[in-house]
């Protein structure tokens, strides 16, 4: 095997892996999980009580 063939195989494998991740991330089953993760930081906030400020 020469170096060029190894580079070609590596590039094709990396591209297939990338396309797999894109399909996984943009799949319809992931939307609810990603929406929930996006709201997590806001859902944990507690209202500020004026007693806590002093």
C-alpha positions in Angstrom: 0.0 0.0 0.0 1.3 3.4 -0.9 0.8 6.5 1.1 -1.6 8.0 -1.3 -4.0 5.1 -1.0 -3.9 5.3 2.8 -4.7 9.0 2.6 -7.6 8.3 0.3 -9.0 5.6 2.5 -8.6 7.8 5.6 -10.4 10.7 3.9 -13.3 8.6 2.8 -13.7 7.0 6.2 -13.6 10.5 7.9 -16.2 11.8 5.5 -18.5 8.8 6.1 -18.1 9.3 9.8 -18.9 13.0 9.5 -22.0 12.3 7.4 -23.1 9.7 10.0 -22.9 12.3 12.8 -24.8 14.9 10.7 -27.6 12.4 10.1 -27.7 11.4 13.7 -27.8 15.0 14.9 -30.4 16.2 12.5 -32.6 13.1 12.8 -36.2 13.8 13.9 -35.8 11.7 17.0 -33.1 14.1 18.4 -35.1 17.3 18.2 -36.9 16.8 21.6 -33.6 15.9 23.3 -31.8 18.9 21.9 -34.7 21.3 22.8 -34.6 19.9 26.3 -30.8 20.4 26.6 -31.1 23.9 25.3 -33.6 24.8 28.0 -31.7 23.2 30.9 -29.8 26.2 31.9 -32.9 28.4 32.1 -35.0 25.7 33.8 -32.6 25.5 36.8 -32.9 29.2 37.7 -34.7 30.0 40.9 -36.5 33.3 41.4 -34.5 35.9 43.3 -35.8 36.6 46.7 -35.2 40.1 48.1 -34.0 38.6 51.4 -31.1 36.9 49.5 -29.8 40.3 48.3 -28.9 41.6 51.7 
